[in-house]
Amino acid sequence: MSRNYNFCAGPAALPDEVLDQLREEIPDWKGKGLSVMEMSHRSKEFVEIAEVAKQDFIDLLKVNNDYEVLFIQGGASLQFSMIPMNFLENKESICSYLDVGQWSKKAIKEAKKFGQIEIAASSANDSYKKYPKPESWKIHSESIFTHLVLNETIDGVCLRNLDNLPKTSLIADCSSCILSEPLDVSKFSMLYAGAQKNIGPSGLAIIVIKKDLLIEKGDLPAMMQYKTYADSDSMYNTPPTFAWYLSGMVFKWLKKNGGLLNQKIVNESKSNKLYSFIDQSDFYKNDIDKESRSMMNVPFLLGEDSLNSKFLSESEEKGLLNLAGHRSVGGMRASIYNGVPEEGVDALIEFMKEFEKSYG
Ligand SMILES: Cc1ncc(COP(=O)(O)O)c(C=O)c1O
């Protein structure tokens, strides 16, 4: 089996070890003569797979008993709608949003359909290259909640220091930073993440929500209510069983490898190496404010835009995949989630050095 290094922003690289285990288990899960994909979600085997995965996630993030963990289909984008639908009473209800990048804008666009949106802080005037410090946020006093995207995947911008978060009802999209390092869940009313970056297959989102927010909202369709999922162990309908199972395998891999404390060490080492290399070069540039740089998504520009396609074709030939930046910002982007080993970052830096020598 040949495996390249995959720097895709999502669906993203999965750990080789997990894929090896998956290959073994696919045709015959633990001697049962069938794959997990073919199991009833009500079978005792699958219920156990689901419960263990949920518990491992809880253990990794140290989620306390005040919170419920839900597995919901529809990716992170459905959460952009479910959040205002569940928490706003009517179209006059007020909530606050941080406008800190492309995903923030999408979340705001959806929320506007359901209530009055106040912008607590925006980095639009900094071209989304600097995450506004929590001390500068202006949260409307009647806000039912305040929404933020903790790590903006496209822009490569992140709120790294959570020390001074306001003590208000915060809801965070953690899609591209969840499980990359320890996170103090108690600072938030709700967290959510699409699975396809640090967790597992796309289509699944994991939600961590304070139990006191699980209130019935009779006018909403059952599938749109958090309470429906909480009351049914996230199995009101047939859940995305394969995604849930594979996510569970990733949680076990994380636990085996020292949990989130170790992940933080590895991820800091990977991202520091890459940023240091870019910063010392006159050919590559990352123009994000240093304190706001993402540990997971590293965008960079080449000396000349005309070299972009050459960079992409030559890197692909070397087995370094999916380095194109998002179409809205151009340039390159290396997403270095948990599934990308440090050797992948080393190989990328080596390639970048050679490319600079040839064309710089
Ligand atoms: C920060 C962030 N939020 C939301 C999304 C949307 O996720 P999904 O495609 O699962 O709906 C993404 C996808 O890349 C993302 O990076």
The ligand as a Tripos MOL2 file, in Angstrom:
@<TRIPOS>MOLECULE
LIG
   16    16     1     0     0
SMALL
NO_CHARGES

@<TRIPOS>ATOM
      1 C1        -14.6330   26.0200   10.4900 C.3       1 LIG1
      2 C2        -15.5890   25.2770    9.6120 C.ar      1 LIG1
      3 N1        -16.9080   25.3560    9.8950 N.ar      1 LIG1
      4 C3        -17.8220   24.6980    9.1370 C.ar      1 LIG1
      5 C4        -17.4440   23.9420    8.0490 C.ar      1 LIG1
      6 C5        -18.4820   23.2460    7.2350 C.3       1 LIG1
      7 O1        -18.4230   21.8860    7.5000 O.3       1 LIG1
      8 P1        -19.3370   20.8270    6.7330 P.3       1 LIG1
      9 O2        -18.8000   20.7410    5.3490 O.co2     1 LIG1
     10 O3        -19.1700   19.5880    7.5400 O.co2     1 LIG1
     11 O4        -20.7280   21.3230    6.7420 O.co2     1 LIG1
     12 C6        -16.0790   23.8200    7.7320 C.ar      1 LIG1
     13 C7        -15.6710   22.9940    6.5860 C.2       1 LIG1
     14 O5        -14.5720   22.9490    6.1380 O.2       1 LIG1
     15 C8        -15.1420   24.5180    8.5290 C.ar      1 LIG1
     16 O6        -13.8360   24.4480    8.2540 O.3       1 LIG1
@<TRIPOS>BOND
     1     1     2 1
     2     2     3 ar
     3     2    15 ar
     4     3     4 ar
     5     4     5 ar
     6     5     6 1
     7     5    12 ar
     8     6     7 1
     9     7     8 1
    10     8     9 2
    11     8    10 1
    12     8    11 1
    13    12    13 1
    14    12    15 ar
    15    13    14 2
    16    15    16 1
@<TRIPOS>SUBSTRUCTURE
     1 LIG1         1 GROUP 0 **** ****
